[in-house]
Amino acid sequence: MDIAAIDSVKVLRENLLKWICFCFGILASIFTYFNLFINDFYPLGILEGVFAAYCFYTFHYARTRKIQAWQPLLLCLSITLLVTLGTYLAAMNSGLFVWTFSLPVLYYLLLGCKRGFYLSLLLACLQTCIFISKPSLAPFAALNLSLNMSFNYVGIWVIAHIFEASRAQFAQRLENLALFDPLTKTGNRLAMNHYFEVELVDKTNLFTMLLDLDYFKKVNDQFGHDVGDQVLIAVANILKKKINKGRVFRIGGEEFALFIPDSNQQQSYQIAEDIRMTLQDTKINVGDRKISLTVSIGLAPYHHDNTLKQTLKATDKQLYQAKKAGRNNVSVEKMHYRANLEQVS
């Protein structure tokens, strides 16, 4: 699976923002012309001209650079201002208030559930105040217009909210399936690639750790794979508790990769040694069985401009050294630390 697919919602929203800005830029330009040269409605025409210029700028920006987090919000706030101010200034027969119904959909598409809800609520309050302040709603009957607008707006708002909430829920479930190991709930290889390539912006003081459970095959052979699965879950929980910062990934049957950012060799070694000693001293309870495990750990620093593959290769070399030295070891560069190997009991 392509790593970019994980951020598909963000990519879709960026693409949507770009083409919404293009369409709004054209529409706002047309309305600018009509309000300045035909309707003689200069305040609204000027505002629409400014909005059109902003839309075209954002469209050009989105074609050449990554969209900033504030840009969709600014677009939504700008068009909200334009619609509410236009409704306040223009006569009802201009029909400008009709744009109110499209805005909740726009909010939810560009901003998601939380911001979409609050902006939809803000728009409803502003437009209600504006309609109340108008001396007349002619040529419409006040009661009929109020009821129809209220029911239509709330209906569109509810549909937009339910759709976006459902979409976000299913997207989260798909992301969990794509990124998490279903047994241990740690990250998988795809999650590790995404973490290394996207989330770890600063890798300057990054240390990587490869961890392999010693003689784990004996657990499966002696007690069965169900027991082995429970042991892996217990080990993963221990690892997640030991890593205050950084991430844990299961990359093989009994092999885990750990990333420790903003660290140094001594700190990362102490973490690795703490993990080794904790697993050595812990009796994992599975039913009426108490299972002891040891672990071999390879530890290596990140080198500038190394790929993930190169980084893991260097760490795997240290893991090999830890196993070669008799297992139940932490190996980091030329330093090897040996402890007595305990067999599965």
MOCORBEL-V497903 format. One record per residue. RES is the residue in one small letter. D_FIRST is the distance of its C-alpha to the first C-alpha in whole Angstrom. Layout:
res=(RES	RES)
d_first=(D_FIRST	D_FIRST)
This chain:
res=(m	d	i	a	a	i	d	s	v	k	v	l	r	e	n	l	l	k	w	i	c	f	c	f	g	i	l	a	s	i	f	t	y	f	n	l	f	i	n	d	f	y	p	l	g	i	l	e	g	v	f	a	a	y	c	f	y	t	f	h	y	a	r	t	r	k	i	q	a	w	q	p	l	l	l	c	l	s	i	t	l	l	v	t	l	g	t	y	l	a	a	m	n	s	g	l	f	v	w	t	f	s	l	p	v	l	y	y	l	l	l	g	c	k	r	g	f	y	l	s	l	l	l	a	c	l	q	t	c	i	f	i	s	k	p	s	l	a	p	f	a	a	l	n	l	s	l	n	m	s	f	n	y	v	g	i	w	v	i	a	h	i	f	e	a	s	r	a	q	f	a	q	r	l	e	n	l	a	l	f	d	p	l	t	k	t	g	n	r	l	a	m	n	h	y	f	e	v	e	l	v	d	k	t	n	l	f	t	m	l	l	d	l	d	y	f	k	k	v	n	d	q	f	g	h	d	v	g	d	q	v	l	i	a	v	a	n	i	l	k	k	k	i	n	k	g	r	v	f	r	i	g	g	e	e	f	a	l	f	i	p	d	s	n	q	q	q	s	y	q	i	a	e	d	i	r	m	t	l	q	d	t	k	i	n	v	g	d	r	k	i	s	l	t	v	s	i	g	l	a	p	y	h	h	d	n	t	l	k	q	t	l	k	a	t	d	k	q	l	y	q	a	k	k	a	g	r	n	n	v	s	v	e	k	m	h	y	r	a	n	l	e	q	v	s)
d_first=(0	4	6	9	7	9	12	12	16	17	16	17	21	21	21	23	26	26	27	29	31	32	33	35	36	38	39	41	42	44	45	46	49	50	51	52	54	55	55	56	54	53	52	49	49	48	46	44	44	43	40	39	39	37	34	35	34	31	30	30	29	26	25	26	25	22	24	26	26	30	29	28	31	34	33	33	36	38	38	39	42	43	43	45	47	47	48	51	53	52	55	53	54	51	48	46	46	43	40	40	39	36	35	33	31	30	30	28	25	25	26	25	27	29	30	31	33	35	35	36	39	40	40	42	45	45	46	48	50	51	52	54	56	56	60	59	56	58	58	56	57	56	55	54	51	51	50	48	46	45	44	42	40	40	38	36	35	34	32	30	30	29	26	24	25	23	20	20	20	18	15	16	16	12	12	14	12	8	10	13	15	17	20	21	19	18	15	12	11	8	11	13	11	11	15	16	14	15	17	20	22	25	24	28	29	25	26	23	24	23	25	26	28	31	32	30	30	33	32	30	33	36	35	32	28	29	31	28	26	28	29	25	25	29	27	24	27	29	26	25	29	30	27	29	27	23	20	20	17	17	16	18	20	23	21	20	20	22	22	25	26	29	31	33	33	36	34	31	33	35	32	31	35	35	32	33	37	35	34	37	39	37	38	35	37	35	38	41	39	39	37	37	34	34	31	30	29	28	28	27	28	25	26	26	24	22	18	16	17	20	21	20	22	25	24	24	27	29	28	29	32	33	32	35	37	37	35	35	35	33	33	32	33	37	38	37	38	40	40	42	39	40	39	38	41)
